[in-house]
Amino acid sequence: MRRTRLFFSLCLGLILLFLAGCGQTSVSSNTPSPNAGVPVSLSITDQPPNGVTVLFFQVGLTAASLTPASGSTSVSLLNDNTPIQVDVTQLQAISAFLSAANVPAGTYNNLSLTFANPTLVIFNASDQALASTCALNTVCQLTPSIDNSSTVTFSSAPFPLSVANSAPLGLLIDFHLNNVIQSDLSVNLGVTNGVTVNQLPPFPPFGPPQFGFLSGTVQSVNSSQNQFTLQTLFGRTFTVDVNSSTTYDSFPTSVCAAGAFSCLASGQVVTVQVASVQTDGTLLAAEVSYIQAAAQQVVQGNVIGLNTSNGSTVMTLVLHWCPPGDGNLPFGGMASVTVPNSATFSVDSGSFTIPAGLSFASASDLLVGQEVQVDVAAGSVSSSSNPAHWAPPSVSFTANSVELEPSQITGTVTTINSSASSFTITTFPNFFAPWFNPNWTPTQITVDTTSQTTYPGLSTGSFSGVTDDSVVSGLGWLFATPSGSTPSTMVAKTVLEQPNGFF
């Protein structure tokens, strides 16, 4: 019997944070100018997929605006109206900072969001070809159409919304792909419970607001002002301040041993965890994490397949991060990566301490579902032949080194070991692509926590808040077990509860 229901539940959340009001109009620049209104930031997160494997989902946010109760002119939250491309599959347990804009203080009746150009990479584990383009047991890249309108407007609770001077306020918009994606793989934004909005508490009970992460290339460093400029993969520029609370993570000793602001240099690619949007529109960094040096070819991707060729391990990756401006390594593309015996292996754990007994030292420690960063061997990139259902071209290259990055994995809690501060989750095939095993069964993963693990959104803000049968997302390092007879182990940096249990 044909299965017509597609098991997607990938939810993206836009967090709009209203900081302080001046009653002025908005401006059109990536970084708002001082005294021009209420800085409003947008961040994005998601809840993960279930069933049909979603390996990559990118969508463009082309417009976001608030309609005031008085007057007819809406206030744009995308300052220069430049579309923002978002890879939602990397946002199960974290959020991504999107934009900041100034808006007047006052009352707003609704929020409108416009989306465009969705791109979907799936593994088809259903019982027949999907949309006449994706064969059984095949990884496919699709460009679904948007049914009806590409704009969705929210006018019910929490609207009308009051924005007051110096009163932080946020909104969380959830995009539920289990409802939005239709059986023909089109996207319907207006479907019931497809996109929802809720008010975000200004200060979560266990820590400051989560403003999200922002990755890009350092354009300039101003030591006298303790700030730097960051340009994203899609060309948007932000001014980032640091202070005595800012931490610096993953900078190799070969680059800088100080672990301080002095480590930053033009051309570096870094990730910034945004602590706040300040009244002058600049961002304050909670943490700056090193990704790669200037002009280095480094990619990040999720392992969706492993095999061997001529004595070397070959990883199949879906690329989630590529060098800015490098068209030979396409964002969202599929790559075949040869890992020779000479390749080096490491764990990008930064200041987080990985418990003893877990190994990522050779190709035998690779596992489907891991997120890895690969240093591309010079001159090794080449295009591969493409099936009709795939664009941009897939690529092949050789790895000099492979570094284990935190993966994002979601599942249902099945057992809890309080004495060991660990629990087991049963996953759905969100990143564990079963294309090598059509008779897929759920995967069990043991989640180990440490004193450094954080628990945003859990009722107690600690391990004790993890409960049986709850749905959680873990952000952490995924390790294979030597025997393969026991569940793989994730060392969790973050454990996030999915309060609605959406899968």
C-alpha positions in Angstrom: 0.0 0.0 0.0 1.3 3.4 -0.9 2.3 5.6 2.1 1.1 9.1 1.2 2.1 10.8 4.5 5.6 12.2 4.4 7.1 12.2 7.9 8.7 15.6 8.0 8.7 17.7 11.1 11.4 20.3 10.6 10.5 23.5 12.4 12.3 26.7 12.1 11.9 29.5 14.6 12.4 33.1 14.1 13.3 34.9 17.3 12.6 38.6 17.2 14.1 40.5 20.1 12.8 44.0 20.9 15.3 45.8 23.1 14.5 49.5 23.7 12.3 52.1 22.0 12.9 55.5 20.7 9.8 55.9 18.5 11.8 56.5 15.3 11.6 54.9 11.9 13.7 52.0 10.8 16.9 52.3 8.7 18.2 50.3 5.8 21.6 48.8 6.7 22.8 45.5 8.1 23.8 47.2 11.3 21.3 49.7 12.6 22.5 53.2 13.2 22.3 54.7 16.8 19.2 56.5 18.0 17.1 55.2 15.1 14.6 53.1 16.9 14.2 49.8 18.7 16.9 47.2 17.7 15.1 44.1 16.6 17.0 40.9 15.9 15.9 37.8 14.1 17.3 34.3 15.0 16.2 31.0 13.6 16.0 27.5 14.9 14.1 24.3 14.1 12.7 21.0 15.3 14.0 18.0 13.3 12.7 15.6 10.8 11.1 12.2 11.1 10.6 9.3 8.7 11.7 10.3 5.2 15.3 11.5 5.8 15.7 15.2 5.5 19.5 15.7 4.9 19.3 19.4 4.0 16.6 22.0 3.9 17.4 25.6 2.8 14.9 28.3 2.4 15.2 32.0 1.7 13.6 34.6 4.0 13.0 37.5 1.6 10.8 39.8 3.8 9.9 40.2 7.4 7.8 43.1 8.6 5.6 44.3 11.5 2.4 46.3 10.9 1.8 49.0 13.5 -1.6 49.6 15.0 -1.5 53.3 14.0 -0.4 54.2 10.5 -0.3 52.0 7.4 3.5 51.8 6.8 4.9 48.4 7.9 8.4 48.2 9.5 10.9 45.9 7.8 13.0 43.6 9.9 15.4 42.9 7.0 17.2 46.2 6.8 18.5 46.1 3.3 15.8 43.7 2.1 18.5 41.2 1.1 17.1 37.6 1.2 18.6 35.5 3.9 19.4 31.8 3.1 19.0 29.5 6.0 20.1 25.8 6.3 17.4 24.7 8.8 18.6 21.2 9.2 21.5 22.5 11.3 19.2 24.1 13.8 17.7 21.3 15.9 19.5 22.2 19.1 20.8 25.7 18.4 19.5 28.9 16.7 21.0 31.0 14.0 21.1 34.8 14.2 19.6 36.3 11.1 19.4 40.1 11.2 19.0 43.2 13.4 16.8 46.2 12.6 15.5 49.3 14.4 11.7 49.7 14.8 9.6 52.3 16.6 8.2 51.5 20.1 4.5 51.0 20.0 1.8 48.5 19.3 1.9 46.1 16.3 -1.0 44.2 15.0 0.7 41.5 12.9 3.9 40.0 11.6 4.4 39.0 8.0 7.1 36.6 6.7 7.9 35.9 3.1 9.8 32.8 2.1 11.2 31.8 -1.3 13.4 29.3 -3.2 13.3 26.2 -0.9 15.8 23.5 -1.6 15.3 20.0 -0.2 17.7 17.0 0.0 16.0 13.8 1.1 16.6 10.1 1.2 13.5 8.4 -0.2 12.7 5.5 2.1 9.0 5.4 1.1 7.5 2.6 -1.0 7.6 4.3 -4.4 9.2 7.2 -6.3 8.3 10.6 -4.9 7.1 13.5 -7.1 8.1 11.4 -10.1 11.7 12.6 -9.6 13.2 10.7 -6.6 13.6 6.9 -7.0 13.4 4.5 -4.1 16.4 4.3 -1.8 17.9 7.3 -3.4 19.3 10.6 -2.1 17.7 13.5 -4.1 18.0 17.2 -4.2 14.7 18.9 -5.0 13.5 22.5 -5.5 9.8 22.3 -4.4 7.3 24.9 -5.5 5.4 27.0 -2.9 1.6 26.5 -3.1 -0.7 29.4 -2.6 1.1 32.4 -1.1 4.7 32.6 -0.1 3.8 35.1 2.6 2.3 34.1 5.9 0.8 36.7 8.3 0.3 36.3 12.0 -2.4 38.4 13.6 -3.7 36.2 16.5 -2.1 35.9 19.9 0.5 37.1 20.8 -0.7 40.0 18.6 -1.5 42.8 19.1 2.0 43.2 20.5 3.3 46.1 22.6 6.9 47.1 22.2 8.1 49.4 25.1 11.2 51.3 25.8 14.0 49.2 27.3 11.7 46.1 27.5 13.3 43.1 25.8 10.7 41.0 24.0 10.9 38.1 21.6 8.8 36.0 19.2 9.4 32.4 18.2 8.0 31.4 14.8 7.9 27.6 14.2 7.9 26.2 10.7 6.5 22.6 10.9 7.6 20.8 7.8 5.5 17.7 8.7 2.5 20.0 7.8 4.1 22.4 5.4 5.5 19.8 3.0 2.8 18.1 0.9 2.6 14.6 -0.5 3.8 15.9 -3.9 6.8 17.6 -2.1 5.4 21.1 -2.7 5.5 23.6 0.2 2.2 25.0 1.6 2.9 27.8 4.1 -0.8 28.5 4.8 -1.7 25.0 5.9 -3.1 24.7 9.4 -0.4 24.5 12.0 2.2 24.8 9.3 3.7 28.0 10.7 3.0 29.2 14.2 4.2 32.1 16.4 4.6 32.3 20.2 6.0 34.9 22.5 9.5 34.1 23.8 10.1 35.0 27.5 12.6 37.9 27.6 14.8 36.1 30.1 14.6 32.2 30.3 14.6 31.0 33.9 18.0 29.3 33.4 20.3 31.7 31.7 20.2 34.7 29.3 18.1 34.8 26.1 19.5 32.7 23.3 20.2 35.1 20.4 21.7 32.5 18.1 24.9 31.9 16.1 26.4 33.7 13.2 29.2 32.5 10.9 31.3 34.5 8.5 34.6 35.9 7.6 36.4 38.6 9.7 36.7 41.7 7.5 38.5 44.0 9.9 39.6 44.1 13.6 39.5 47.3 15.7 41.6 46.7 18.8 41.0 50.1 20.2 37.3 49.6 20.2 37.3 45.9 21.0 35.2 45.1 18.0 35.4 43.5 14.6 33.3 43.3 11.4 32.0 40.0 10.2 30.7 39.2 6.7 28.4 36.2 6.3 28.5 33.6 3.5 25.7 35.6 1.7 27.4 39.0 2.0 25.7 40.6 5.0 28.0 42.6 7.3 27.8 43.0 11.1 29.8 44.9 13.7 30.6 42.7 16.7 31.7 43.9 20.1 33.6 41.8 22.7 34.0 42.4 26.4 35.6 40.7 29.4 32.9 38.0 29.4 33.6 37.0 25.7 35.3 33.6 25.4 37.4 32.3 22.5 37.0 28.7 21.5 38.8 26.2 19.1 41.7 28.6 18.1 44.6 26.2 17.5 47.9 26.9 19.2 49.5 27.3 15.7 47.2 30.3 15.2 47.1 31.8 18.7 47.7 30.4 22.1 46.3 33.4 24.0 42.6 32.5 23.7 41.8 36.2 23.6 40.6 39.0 21.3 44.2 39.3 20.0 43.7 36.0 18.2 41.3 37.5 15.7 42.7 38.5 12.3 41.2 39.5 8.9 40.3 36.7 6.7 39.6 34.1 9.4 36.3 32.3 9.3 34.6 32.2 12.7 31.3 31.5 14.4 29.9 34.1 16.9 27.4 33.2 19.6 25.5 36.4 20.0 24.9 37.5 23.6 22.8 40.6 22.8 22.0 43.3 20.3 23.1 46.6 21.8 21.2 49.9 21.5 23.6 51.2 18.8 22.8 48.1 16.7 26.1 46.3 17.2 26.2 42.7 18.3 27.9 41.6 21.6 29.6 38.3 21.3 29.3 35.7 24.1 31.8 33.4 22.3 33.9 33.5 19.2 34.8 30.1 17.7 37.6 29.5 15.1 36.6 27.6 11.9 39.5 28.2 9.5 42.3 30.4 8.5 42.2 32.9 5.6 42.1 31.3 2.1 42.0 27.8 3.5 39.7 25.3 1.9 37.7 23.8 4.7 34.2 22.3 4.6 31.8 21.0 7.1 29.2 18.4 6.4 27.1 15.6 7.7 28.2 12.0 7.0 25.4 10.2 5.1 27.4 7.3 3.8 30.7 5.3 4.2 32.4 2.8 2.0 35.9 1.9 0.9 37.8 2.3 -2.4 41.4 1.2 -3.2 42.2 0.8 0.5 40.9 4.3 1.5 37.7 5.2 3.3 35.3 7.3 1.3 32.8 9.5 3.1 29.7 10.9 1.4 28.9 14.3 2.9 26.1 16.8 2.5 27.9 20.1 2.8 26.6 22.6 5.5 29.5 25.0 5.4 31.9 25.9 2.5 34.6 28.5 2.1 32.9 31.9 1.2 32.8 32.5 -2.5 34.1 29.1 -3.4 31.7 27.9 -6.1 33.6 24.6 -6.5 32.4 23.5 -3.1 28.6 24.1 -3.2 26.6 24.9 -0.1 24.1 22.1 0.2 25.9 20.0 -2.3 26.9 16.3 -2.0 30.6 15.4 -1.8 32.5 12.2 -2.1 35.5 12.5 0.2 38.5 10.2 0.0 40.1 9.8 3.4 43.7 8.4 2.9 45.6 6.6 5.6 47.8 9.7 6.0 44.8 11.9 7.0 44.9 13.2 10.6 41.9 13.0 13.0 40.9 15.3 15.9 37.9 16.4 18.0 36.9 20.1 17.9 35.8 20.2 21.6 37.4 23.5 22.5 37.1 24.0 26.2 34.6 21.2 26.6 36.2 18.1 28.2 35.4 14.8 26.4 35.2 11.9 28.8 37.9 9.3 28.6 37.5 6.1 26.5 35.9 7.7 23.4 38.0 7.8 20.3 38.1 9.7 17.0 41.6 8.8 15.8 41.2 7.0 12.5 38.8 6.2 9.7 37.5 3.3 11.7 35.9 5.9 14.1 33.8 7.5 11.4 30.0 7.0 11.7 27.0 7.9 9.6 25.4 10.9 11.3 28.6 12.6 12.5 29.2 16.2 11.6 32.8 16.6 10.4 35.1 19.4 9.3 37.4 18.5 6.4 40.6 20.2 5.3 40.6 19.8 1.5 43.8 18.7 -0.1 45.1 21.4 -2.5 44.1 20.7 -6.1 41.9 17.6 -5.3 38.5 19.1 -6.0 36.7 17.8 -9.1 33.1 17.7 -10.3 31.3 14.4 -10.4 28.6 13.1 -12.8 25.1 14.0 -11.7 21.8 12.2 -11.9 18.9 14.2 -13.2 17.5 14.9 -9.8 20.6 16.6 -8.5 21.9 20.2 -8.7 24.4 21.9 -8.1 27.0 19.4 -9.3 28.3 16.9 -6.7 32.0 17.1 -6.1 34.9 14.8 -5.1 38.0 15.7 -3.2 40.7 14.3 -0.8 40.9 15.1 2.9 44.1 16.2 4.6 42.5 16.0 8.0 39.1 15.2 9.5 37.8 16.9 12.7 34.8 15.8 14.6 32.2 18.6 15.1 29.1 18.6 17.3 26.2 16.8 15.6 22.5 17.6 16.2 20.4 14.6 16.8 16.8 14.2 18.1 14.9 11.3 19.5 12.6 10.0 22.2 14.1 9.3 25.6 13.7 5.6 26.3 15.9 4.9 29.3 17.5 7.1 32.0 20.6 6.3 34.0 20.7 8.9 36.7 23.8 7.5 38.4 25.8 7.9 35.2 24.1 11.2 34.1 23.2 9.5 30.8 20.1 8.5 28.9 19.3 6.6 25.7 17.3 8.1 22.8 15.6 6.3 19.9 16.1 8.4 16.8 14.1 8.7 13.7 16.2 8.8 10.5 16.9 12.5 10.5 20.6 12.4 9.7 21.2 8.6 9.8 20.6 8.1 6.1 19.5 4.5 5.5 20.3 4.5 1.8 22.6 1.6 2.4 19.9 -0.2 4.3 16.3 0.0 2.9 15.1 -2.1 5.9 15.8 0.8 8.2 15.0 0.5 11.9 15.3 3.2 14.6 18.8 3.9 15.9 19.6 4.0 19.6 22.1 6.5 20.9 23.4 6.8 24.4 23.7 10.5 25.4 26.4 11.1 28.0 26.3 14.4 29.9 28.9 16.1 32.0 29.1 19.1 34.4 29.6 21.3 31.3 26.3 20.2 29.6 23.6 22.9 29.5 19.8 22.2 29.4 17.9 25.1 27.9 14.2 24.8 28.1 14.2 21.9 30.5 12.0 22.4 33.5 14.8 22.2 36.0 17.6 23.5 33.8 19.6 20.3 34.7 19.8 16.6 34.0 16.9 15.9 36.4 14.6 17.6 33.9 15.1 14.8 31.3 12.1 12.5 31.5 11.0 9.2 29.9 9.2 9.4 26.6 10.1 13.1 26.2 11.5 14.3 22.8 14.9 16.0 23.1 17.5 17.3 20.7 21.2 16.9 21.6 24.1 19.0 20.3 27.3 17.0 20.9 30.1 14.9 19.6 29.0 11.5 18.2 31.3 8.5 18.7 31.1 5.1 17.3 31.5 2.1 19.6 34.3 -0.3 18.9 32.1 -3.4 18.8 29.1 -1.9 17.1 26.9 -4.1 19.4 26.0 -1.2 21.7 24.4 2.2 20.9 26.7 4.9 19.6 27.5 7.6 22.2 26.9 11.3 22.0 28.7 13.5 24.5 26.2 16.3 24.8 27.2 19.9 25.0 23.5 20.9 25.0 20.3 19.0 25.6 17.2 20.8 24.4 13.6 19.6 25.1 11.2 19.8 22.2 8.2 20.9 24.3 5.5 19.9 21.7 7.1 16.6 20.9 7.0 17.4 17.2 8.8 15.0 15.0 
